[in-house]
């Protein structure tokens, strides 16, 4: 969710002709139907807007909320962590996030992931109801603990029964010499032996029933202390597509999709190696190459010294939920694309340049008009797509760069070149052009002596490398992956696992952005 979209929401709420516009109606329809809650709260803490999901989260009617203050609707809310976060955003105008348990006036509670962003009229609150997820996690933890306790108890009982059998056997051997005189004792010992066997059979039967119940509810995998798989249940094989024979002796790296960074798994391994439970969502690779998401809890089984002997992992398939979330993010992203890239500021500046060229250089004016038209035609035709051909993205970026060059022809130089056959490559929408825009806005704009933007692209088999370099002021802060650049990196990793974006200072000055695109055969065009 972005500030641009919430600005559009605010516009849609105002009266007048703008409220009637197709764009405002479309934006409002999208926001109203989102599965996440969305609220706008004014600086005097009054509810200005709630979408349908936010009304459901509030457990009140819309007319009971709109126009009223939070304190009127929820007495005592001003003493909650949620309200304190909102006060911080109101004051500092910086986004804040938290996970909170909200207590309603009737005493019921709900768990939410909350993201708060500043808004011209106050703040925008984005809520995701995770009550069911929290309940499921707590139930899974309780069941897992009960399973471990029961397993330990059954193991102790089995050892006890085994010892009883050993004792009974020793007594049988010692009494063999007086078998004829102690037949009654022998029969008694035989009955004890039968009872012990019966109890042991009951214990193993109960363990089998526990295992059957767990197999029906979730995917289960067990690894040894080195992380090698020693057991998986039928659900695990059915969802992952790997057979038990193929998995035993392997590590979970066989299912690594390349989506998560190495630090993600380093943190996981460090947590469970210390005997602690780890929980998280993992994007895995099935045997057929398709992806699936698993909500995973890994519980170590430790010895008396606390050293892990086994790791029991319980996985729930959450692919449908994650895909639904991705579709919402994709819709939101494309709305933001249309608003950000069709910027009136950029349009007016370019038209001013064209107007100046009409008298001094009509040919350049014509060229600028054509490039500007191509720029907007690209946005209109492609804003709904996830992936586009590399050549189309390259042409759009080149047009944008040439427009910058025309606007600042006496100050900024543009050098664009590529080598190799990119005809089968495709990349996520708006991967290249924002890097050139970033180089201009944050590297060169405002420099009195001007500067240079250089763009190169090379290809080697299934890997392409694109570099965008400026000789401007260089990186001024460490948080370089906020906003647009962070979106590029995330889309690359999501749609093309193994791909990445690096931003760093160049040794000779300025900044260089490097895009590494790893194109799997199944994502190549014309295959």
N, C-alpha and C positions, 0 to 999 in steps of 0.2 A: 504494500500500500504506500502511496507516495503523497507528498504535499500537493502536487499538481492535481491529483484526483480529488482530494478533500476540498481544494479551492473550487473545483468544478461542482462538488456537492453543495457548497455554500451558495454558489451562483444559482444552482437549481432550486434552492430554497427561497431565494429572493422573489418578490413579485415583479410583474412586468413582462415585457416581450421576451426577455432572455429566458425566463422560466419555460416559455412555450417552445423554445428552439429544439430541433431534433437532437442535437448533440447533448443538451442538458437532460432531455428525457431519456436518451439512451444510457447516459452515465448513471442517472438515478436508478433506472431499471436494473442495471448490472449490480450496483451497490445494494439495492433493496433485496435482491435475490441471492446475495452472497451467503454461504454457510457460516461465516464469521460475523460477529456483532460489530457494528460501526456506529459511534455516537459523536456528536459535536456538542461540546459544553462551553458556554460563554464564560467570559472573565468574571462575571458575577455568579458563576456556578449554576446557571440555568441550562436546562436541556434544550438545545436548538434543533437537533435532528437525531433520530434513531431509525436504523433500517429494521426490517422484519425480525432478523435474528436477534438484534439488540433488544427489541421489545420482548421477545421470548425470554432472553436472559434476565430481563428486569422483573419478570413475573407480575407485571402490571399491565394495564391497558395504555395504549399510546396517549390517549387524551388525559390520563392521570399523571403523565410525566412531562410532555412538551410544555415549555414555558415555566415550569416549576424548578426550584433549586434542588440540588442533590440532598441538602439537609432536610428539606421538606419531605422529599420522597423516602429518604432513608435516614431517620434520626440517628445521630451518633456516628455517621460515616466519616465526619471530619477527624476522628481519632484513629482511623484505620491506616495501614501502610499504603493502600491504594490512593487514598486522598492526599497523603504526604507526597507521593510520587507526582501526582497531578499538580500539587502546589509548586513542586520543583520545576516542572515543565512550564507552568504558567510564568514563573519568575525567570528561569534561565533560558527558556526557549530552545532547549535541547531535548531530543527524544529520550524517553526512559522506558524500560521494560521490567516486568516482574511477573511472578507466578504467585497467585494469592487464593485464599479461601474466603469467599464472601458469605457473610451471614445475613439472611433476609429477615425482615421484621417478624415473620412467623416462626423463626427459629431454625428453619431449614438452611442448609449450606450448599454452596457450589464452588468447584475449583475452576480457575480460569488462568490462561496465559494472556497477559495484558500488554499491549504496546501503545504508548502515549506519545503523540507528536504535537508540536505547536501548530496553532492555526491562527490566522489574523484575528478571529473573534474569540479565541480562547484555546482549546485543545481538542484534538481528535483522539478518541479512545477506541482501539481495535481489540476485540475480545474473542478468544477461542475457548469454548466450553470443554474442559478436559476432565470433568467430573467422572464420566464413565471410565476414561483411561486410568485415572487415579484409583478408582475402585477396583478395576481389573488388576492393576499392579499390586495393590494391597492384598487382594485375594490370592494372586499368584505367589506373593511372598509368604503368606500364611500357609498356603498349600505346600510350598516348597520346604518351609521349615518343618511342617508336620511330616512330610515325606522323609526328610533327613532324620528326624527324631524316630520315626517308625522303623526306618531302615536300620538305624543304630540299635534299636531295641530288639529287632528281629535277629540281627547279627549276634547280639549278646545271648539271646535265647538259644540260637543255633549252637553257639559255643558251649552253653550250659548243657544242652541236650546231648551234644557230642561227648562232653565229659562224663555225663551220666552213663552213656553207652560204654565208654571205656571202663568205668568203674564196674559196671555190670559184667563186662567181659572178663575182667580180672577176677571177679568173684566166681564166675563160672569155672575158670581154670583152677582156682584154688580148691574148689569143692568137687572137682572131678574124681579125686581119690576116694571120696566117701559118697559117691553117686548113689550107691545102692541103699545107704542108710538115710540119705538126705533128699530123697526124691521130692518130698513136699517142698523143701526149700528151693530145689531147682525149679519147680513149677512156679513158685512165687517170683523168683528172679526172671523167669521167662515172661510172666505177666507184666513185670515192670519194664522189661525191654520192649514189649509190644506197645505199652503206653507211651514210652519215650519216642518210638518211631511214629506213632500216631500224632503226637504233639508237634514233632518236627515237620510232618507232612502238612499239618494245619498251618504252621508258620509259613512254609513255602507257598501254600495255596493263597494265603492272605497277601503275601508279597506279589504274587502273580496278579491278583485282582487290583492292587494299587497300580501296578504297571499298566494293566489294560485300561484303567480309567484315565491315566495320564496320556497314554498313546492316543486315545480318542479325542483329547482336548487340545493337544499342541504338538509341535515338532520338538523332538528331544534329541540332543547329541551329547555324548560323553567322551571326554578326551583324557589322556594321561597327563602326568606332570610336565611333559614336553610339548603338549598341545596336539599330539597325534590322536586322531579319532579312533576310539576302541568300540563304540557302539552308537547306533542311530536307530530311531524307531521308524515304522512304516510311513507315518505322516511326513517325516523329514525326507525320505526317499521319494515319496509321491509328489511333493511340491517342488523339490530341487531338481528332480529328473535324474539324479545319480543313484545307482544301485548301491546296496550295502557293501557288496564286494569292491566296488570302485572307491568307496569312501574310507573303509577301514584301512588304517595305516597312513592315511593322508592327513594334512592339516586343513583348517578352514580356508587357507589361501587358495585352494582349488576353486572356491566360489567367489574369489575377490573380483569385484566388478571394476575396480580402478576408480570408483567414485569418491571414496573417502581418502583424505591425505594420510600419510604414514603416521603422523602424530596421533590421529584418531585411534589406531590400533595399538600404538605404543602406550597410550594412556590406559586403554582397556587391559592390556597384558600386565602393566604395572599394578593396576588395581587388584586383579584376581590373584597375581603372584604373591601379594601381601596378605592373602586370605580374606579379602573383602569382596562383597557382591557388586557386580557391575551391571548397569541397565542402560540400554540405548537402542536406537533404531539403525539398522544396517541395510544397505542396499547390496544384495548379493546377485551372483550370476548363476542362472540355471545351466544345465548341461547343454541345452539347445541354443544358448547364447542370449536368451531373453533375461530381463531383470525382474527381481521381486524384492519387496521390502519385508523385513522381519523385525518385529518388536521383541528384543532379546533380553533375557535375564540370565547371567552366568553366576553360578554359586560354587565356590570352591569347597571340596571335602578335604579337611585337614587332619593331620595326625595330632598326637598329644602335644607336640611342640609348636603346633600352628603351621607346619609346613604343608602346602597343598599336595594331595595325592591324586586327586581327580578333579575335573571340572565338569559340572552338569549344567548344560545350557538348555533353556526352555524358550522356544521361539513361537511367536504368533504371526501369521501372515497378515500384513496390513497393506498389501499392495493396492487394493482398491481405494483405501482412504488416502494414501500418498498420491495416487494418480489424480484423485479428485482435487486434492490440495494443489497439485501442479497445474491442473486446468484452471483453477481460480487465479493462481499466480500468473499464468500465461495471459489470461484475459486482462488482468490488471496491468500487466506489463505493456500490452498493446495499446490500451487506452493512454498510458503514460507516454508511449512512443509517439502517438499522434499529436499529443499536446506539446511535448518537449521539442520534437523535431520540426513541427510546423509553426515555429516561433515567429510571432509578428515582428519582434525585434530584428531577427535575422532577415526576414523578408523586407522590412523597411530599409535596412542598411544596404541590402543588395540593390533594391530599386533606386536608392539614391545614387549608387555608383553607376547604374545603367543610365540614369538621367544625365549624369555628368558626361558620360561617353557619347551620348546622342549627338552632341555638337562637335566634340573633339575627336572621337574615334568611333564612327557608326559601326564598323565591323566588329569591334570589341563589344559594343552594346548588343549587337545581334547575338554574338557568341554567349554573352552573359545571360540573355533572355532564354536561349535554348537550354543552357545548363541549369538555370533556375527551374524551368519547366520540367526537365528530366528529374531534378531533385524531388519535386513534389509528386510527380507521376510515380516515382519509385515508392514513396511513402504510402500513397493511396493503394497501389497494387500489391504491396508486400507486407503491410503492417499486420495482417492476420496470420502470417505464416511463422512457423517455428524455425525452419531451415530454408535457406535460399542458395542457389548456385554461387560458388565463389566468384565467378566472372561478373555476375550481376552486382554482388556486394563491392567488388573492386571498382567497377565503373561508377557506382554511386559515390564511393569514397573519393575517386579521382575528380568527379564533377564538383564535389564539395570543396576539395583542396584547391581546384582551379578558381572557384568563386572567391575563396579567401585570397588567392594570389591576385585576382583582378581588383578586389577591394583595397588591397594594400600593396600594389605592384611596385611601389618605390621603397617598400620597407621589408616585405616578407618574400623569400624565395621558396619555391616548391619543386622538389625533385622526386618523381615517382617512376619506379621500374620494377619489373618482375621477370623471372626466367623459369621455364618449365611449363608443362601441360597441366593446367588447373581445370580442364573441362569436366572432369568427373568429380571434382570436389564440391562439397556444400558445407556451409557454416551457419551458425545461429544468426538470426536477424540482428543487424546493427552491432557487428563485432569490430569492423575496421574504421568506419567513419568517426565514431566517438573518440577513437585514439588520436586522430588528426585534430579533431575539435579540441581535445584536452591539451594537445601540444601547443595549439595556438592560444587558447584562453589562459592557461596556467604557465606556459613557458615563454611565449613571445609577446603577447599583447601588452602594450605599455612600454616596451623597450624602445628607447630613443634611437638606438642604432639599428633596430630591426633584427631580423634573424632568418633562419633557414629551417624548413621541415623536409626531412628525407624519408621516403617510404620505399622499402624493398620487400620482395617476396621471392622465395625459392622453394622448390619442391624436390623431395627425394623419396620415391616410392609412395608409401601411405602417410608420409609425414611432410607437412608444409610449415615453413617458418616465415612469419611476417614481422618486420621491424619498423617501428615508427620512432624517429629520433628528431629532437629539436636541440638547438644550441642556446637555449634560453637560460633561465635563472636556476634550474635544477629543483630537486625535491626540497620543500621547505618544512615538511612535517612527515611523521612516520605513518600516520593513518591514511595511506594512499588508496586503499581499496574501499572507500566510502562511495555511495551513490552509483554513478554510471559504471565506473571501472569495476566495482564489486559485482555488479550485475553481469558484466561481460565474463568475468572469471567464473561465476557460478553457472552461467548458461553453457560455457565451454565444457566444464566438468560434467554437467548433467546430460547434455545431448551427445557429447563426444568424449567418453571416459578416456583418460590418459592425456587429454589436452589441458593447456594451462596458459595463464597470462602472468608475465613478470614485469614489474616496473622498477627501474633503478637509475641512479645517477650514472651518466657516461663519464669515463675517465677524462675526456677532453672537454667536459662541460655539457650542461643541459641534461636532458632525460631521454632514456631509450626504453620503449615498451616493446616487449617480445612476445608474440603470440605463437605458441607451438600447437599445431593442429594435427592430431592423430586420427586418421580416417580409417575405420574398419571397413573391410571389403563390403559388408552388407549395407553400409551407408554411402558407398560410392554411387554416383549417378550412372544410369544406363547399364546397370549390372543385371 
